[in-house]
Amino acid sequence: VISLDDAELLLTTAEADHLVVLDEALERLEAVSPRSAEVVRYRFFGGLSLEETAALLNVSAKTVQRDWLTARAWLRKEVAQALDLPD
């Protein structure tokens, strides 16, 4: 675990801004699809496999894979829009 003060030393201002945009997009995703947001947290931030995530969520690995693909596309669109980047 890294404190916010320490993280500040590791990230540029732009990188920190992008991280905030991603966090905000993840919060919006959670409002639309809580399980998809959980999948992102387990897979991206936790580094868990599809199978490990499926076991934690008590769903099939195929369901996690669908949620993962959908969530990634959704987040990519939301982040690009927030940062005014091309899709």
Summary of the structure (lengths in Angstrom):
residues: 87
radius of gyration: 14.2
end to end distance: 32.5
largest distance: 39.8
contacts: 229
relative contact order: 0.13
helix: 79%
strand: 0%
